[in-house]
Structures are given as C-alpha cells and as structure tokens.
Amino acid sequence: MINDIKIESNVELIAKLASREREVFDCIVNGMRTKEIGDKLNIKPNTVSTIKKVVFRKLKVDTNIKLYKIAQECQLV
C-alpha cells in the first residue's frame, strides 16, 4: 500500500515535467549520455545538464540510478 502511494506520487511528479524535461528524463533512463541527448534533441550539452538538474530537483533524486528506479517503479522502462 505504501509503495502504491509512492509510485502514484512519482507518476504525478513525472506528469508535471515540462515536455523538454520529460524528453531528457526519457533519454537518461534509456542510458544515454549528455552529449548523446544533446545530439538527439538538438540542444547543447550544457543545456542538457541544466535540464537534468531541474529534473533531479523535481523528482527529488540525485543520481541517474535513482531516476532509473523511479522510471522502473512507474513501469516506464
């Protein structure tokens, strides 16, 4: 039950990401590196890093692994 609440909360947090933030989130959880994300989305690596920091803050994580775990819990990967 507590896990269900946590997952629901994470789903809500992911839903609140801006479209570009969600694109970066998806790329990160699919194992892409900053330069690869920048190339795919046609943005500079520094922009990717800035967006990544925002995503981490909004989802209350501090590593790619934790971000991946959230995506896994929400069945996004």
C-alpha positions as CSV (number, residue, x, y, z in Angstrom):
1,M,0.0,0.0,0.0
2,I,2.8,2.5,0.9
3,N,4.6,1.5,-2.3
4,D,1.4,2.2,-4.3
5,I,1.3,5.7,-2.8
6,K,4.9,6.3,-3.6
7,I,4.5,5.1,-7.2
8,E,1.4,7.2,-7.6
9,S,3.3,10.2,-6.3
10,N,6.2,9.6,-8.7
11,V,3.8,9.2,-11.6
12,E,2.3,12.6,-10.6
13,L,5.7,14.2,-10.4
14,I,6.7,12.8,-13.8
15,A,3.5,14.1,-15.3
16,K,4.3,17.6,-14.1
17,L,7.6,17.7,-16.0
18,A,7.7,20.1,-18.9
19,S,7.9,18.4,-22.4
20,R,11.6,19.1,-22.8
21,E,12.3,17.8,-19.2
22,R,10.4,14.7,-20.0
23,E,12.4,14.1,-23.2
24,V,15.6,14.4,-21.2
25,F,14.2,12.2,-18.5
26,D,13.4,9.5,-21.1
27,C,16.8,9.7,-22.6
28,I,18.6,9.4,-19.2
29,V,16.6,6.4,-18.2
30,N,17.4,4.8,-21.5
31,G,21.1,5.1,-20.7
32,M,22.0,8.0,-23.0
33,R,24.9,10.3,-22.1
34,T,24.7,14.0,-22.0
35,K,26.3,14.5,-25.5
36,E,24.1,11.8,-27.0
37,I,21.0,13.5,-25.5
38,G,22.1,16.9,-26.9
39,D,22.7,15.4,-30.3
40,K,19.3,13.7,-30.3
41,L,17.3,16.7,-29.1
42,N,19.5,19.2,-31.0
43,I,20.5,21.1,-27.9
44,K,23.9,21.9,-26.3
45,P,25.3,19.6,-23.7
46,N,25.2,22.4,-21.1
47,T,21.5,22.8,-21.7
48,V,21.1,19.1,-21.2
49,S,22.9,19.3,-17.9
50,T,20.8,22.3,-16.8
51,I,17.6,20.4,-17.6
52,K,18.9,17.3,-15.9
53,K,19.4,19.3,-12.7
54,V,15.9,20.6,-12.9
55,V,14.5,17.0,-13.4
56,F,16.6,15.7,-10.5
57,R,15.2,18.5,-8.3
58,K,11.6,18.0,-9.3
59,L,11.8,14.2,-8.8
60,K,13.9,14.6,-5.6
61,V,16.8,12.4,-6.7
62,D,20.5,12.9,-7.0
63,T,21.7,10.2,-9.3
64,N,20.8,8.6,-12.6
65,I,20.3,5.3,-10.8
66,K,17.6,6.7,-8.6
67,L,16.0,8.3,-11.6
68,Y,16.0,4.9,-13.3
69,K,14.5,3.3,-10.2
70,I,11.6,5.7,-10.3
71,A,11.0,5.0,-14.0
72,Q,11.2,1.3,-13.3
73,E,8.7,1.6,-10.4
74,C,6.3,3.5,-12.7
75,Q,6.8,0.9,-15.4
76,L,8.3,3.4,-17.9
77,V,11.2,1.2,-18.8
